[in-house]
Amino acid sequence: MTVLLAAVSVHAATDYDQSGNDTNVNNRYNLMLDQNNFPGYNLRVYMNSLYPKGYMTQDEVNSLTSLTVSSKNIYNMKGVELLTALQRLDCQNNPITQLNLSGCTSLTTLDCSYCSSLTSLNVQGCSALKTLSVYQNRITGSGMTTLVNSLPTRSATDMGTLNVLWDTDEGNAITADQITVASSKYWLCRQRDNYSWIVLTGYLIGDVNGDGQVNISDVVLLSNILLNSDTPPAAADVNGDGQVNISDVIYLITLVLEN
């Protein structure tokens, strides 16, 4: 018998032992690994490879705390939010365009980096989330605002880490205002710089015009600022020596060319 509850397919347990006792008395309903719950074909196939009987008992749902589905050509991650006991999810390097994990209240670590088509990520309700890697995606503008606003508020003694930008060929863009919002929730926004991570402090180094990206327009603006003796923004101190001069223009040109 198949029962639908809130658009989730469940399966009534009917297994009995030789004495007629229900052997699944603590697992009255099972999570069906079907197209209704997991509409994405590749994710559904993978879940069924883990649970060949085609469903998960409630005990199995409760015990599944880590899931790795990286590089499996998954286009649709819907259904993962039903795995409410997940603490760690690795779904990097998949062609997904959006990801909603609002049901994963136990999730502490999420890696959805290198999903080059990903433009929308919602972690609303993921109150335990502490480490989030989203670099090498396409999250910009309102998409980044949605992500930042959905981050749970942590504390000064237990801050979260948002790895948001890579050092080359990055498709994400985060503005100073968005970094400020994340910081107010006690999240450290980080950018990869060669072999280490640097913390973004309300602005991107080299993002002179404040549009969330570092490119040739920042070189032009910084040059004009110096020529006109205007007051430069903090992001203009590209080489970090506490001064803004021609050395920063040269350094900024190098950054743009490297990226």
N, C-alpha and C positions, 0 to 999 in steps of 0.2 A: 504494500500500500504506500502510495506517495502522498505526502501532505505538504501544502505550501504555507509557510509562515513568513510574512513580510518579504515575499518574493525570494525566500531562501528554500531550496529543496531539502527536505529532511526525510528520513526513512525510519519508519516505526520498527523497532527491534521485535523479532518474532522467534528468536532462537530459544529452545527449551532443552533442559537436560533430561535424563531418563526418568526423573521423578516428576517431570512436568513443571519445574521451576524455571522462571525466566532467567536465562544466563546473562542477559544484558539489562538487568533491572536498574543499574546505575547509568545506563546509556540509552535511555528510552528513545531518543531521536539521534540519527546519524546525519552528518553533513555529506550530501551527495556531491560527488565530483563530476557533475554533469554540465551541460551547456548553459543551463539556467544560472548556476552559481559561478562557473568559470567559462565565460563565452569565448575567451581567447584559446584557440586550438592548441598552440604549443604549450601554454601553461597547463591546460587541462590534461594533455597527454603526459606531461611530466608528473603532475600530481597523481595521475592514475598509475604511473610506473612506481611511485612510492607506496601507493595503497591500491594494489591490483584488484581488490574486491569492488572498487568503484565508489567507495564512500569512506568517511572517517567517523569513528565513534567519538562520542564526546570526550572520552578519556584520551583518545589520540589527538584531538584538537587541543586539549588542555596540555598535552605533553610536547607538542611541536613548538619549540622555542627558537629554533634557528632554521632558516631556509635560504639556500643558495641557488639562484636560477640565472646566474650571469651567463652571457653569450649563448643564449638558447633561442635567439631569433623570435622573441616574444613581442607581439604587437599590443597585447591587451593584458594588463595585470589585474583586471577586475576579478574579485574572488579572494584576493590575498587579505582584504580587510575582514573577511570572515574568520581568519586564523588569528583569533583574538589573543592567544597566548604568546605570539611571536615576540621575541626580544631582539633578534637580529635578523635583518633582511638584506641580502646582497642580490641586487637585480641589475648590476651594471652591464653596460655594453649590450643593450637590447633596443630595438627600434620603437619603443613606446613613445607616445606623444603626451600622455597625461598619466598622473599617478595620484590616487586618492587613498590615503591610509588612515582615514579618520576613525576607523574602528579598532585600530591596533593600539590599545591603551597601554600595553606592556612593552611596546617597542622602545629599545634604548639606542640601537645602532642601525642606521640605514645608509647603504651605499647604492646610489643610483647614478653614479658618474658614468661618463662615456655613453650616455643615451642621447645621441646627437640630435634626435628629433623631439626630445622632451621639452615642452614649453610650459607645462602646468604641473605643480606639485602642491598637494594639500596635506599637511600633517596635523590639522586641527584635532584636538582631543588626544593626541599622542603625548600624554602628560609625563611619561617617563623618558622621552627622547633626550639623548645627551650628545650623540655624535652623528652628524649628518654630512655626507659627501655628495655634492651635486655638480661638481666641476665638469667641464667639457660637454655641456648641454646647450639649450637654447632658451634659457629662462631669463627674460628681460621685462622691463616695463611693469605692467599690471601683474604679469605672472610672478615676477620677483616680489612685488608688493604683497600678493596673496601668500606666497611662501613665508615671507618675513612675519606677516601678521599672524600666521597660523602656528608659528613657533611657540612652544610652551614657555612660560616664565620660570627660569631657574633661580639660582641664588648666587650671591657674591662668593660664597665658599664652595659652590658646586656648579661652575659655569658650563654651558654647552659649547660645542665646537661646530661651526658651520664652514666646511671646506668648500668655498664657492667659486674660486677662480684658479685656473692653471696658468702656467707661465707662457705658454704659446698656443696659438690657434684656439682661443677661448671664445665660445659662443654666448656664455652668460654675460650679463651686465648688471652691476649693482651700484646704486647711487649712494652719495654721502648720507642722504636722508634715510635710506633703507638700512644702511649700516648703523645709523644712530638708533633706529627703532629696534634692531636686533640687539644692540648693545644695552639698551634700556631693559631688555628681557634677560640680560646676563648671558648673551651669546657672543663668542669670539668669532668674527668673520675672518677667514684666512685665505691667503693667496699663495700659491706655490711659486717659489723663486729659486730656480735651479734645483738644488737638492734639499731645500728646507722650506718651511712654511713661515710666512710673515703675517702678523696681525694687522688688519685694516682698521684704522682708527678714525672713522667718520669720513674718510675720503680715500680715494685711490691715488697712490703716488703717481704723478704724471698726468692725472686727470685734471688739467688746468681749467677746462671749461665746465667741469662738473656734470658731464652727461653720462657718467658711468662707464666710459670707455677711454682707452689711451690710444690715440692715433695722430695723424699728421695735423689735424685741426688744433690739437693741443700745442704742437710745436710752433705753429703760426701765431697762436694767441700768446704764448710765452715770449716769443721774439718781440711781438708788439708791445707787451708789457714792459720789457726791458728797454726798448727803444723810446718809449714814452715816459719812462720812469714812474710807471703806475705801481700801486701796491699789489704784489702778487699774492695769490692764495697759498695756503700751507702746502697744497699738493704740488706746487711748483718747485719745491726743494727736492728735486728728483734724486740727487746724489746723497742727501741726508747730512750735509755738512753745516746746516743751520743758516745758510745763506742762499740767495737766489741770484744767479749771475749766468754768464755765458756758458759756464761749465755744465749747468743744468740743461741748457738747450742741447748741448752736444750729447749729454747722457740720455736725454729724452729721445733724440733722433736715433741713438743706438737701440733703445728699447723698442721703438716703433719698427725699426728695420728687423730686429730679431723676431718680432711677433708676426 
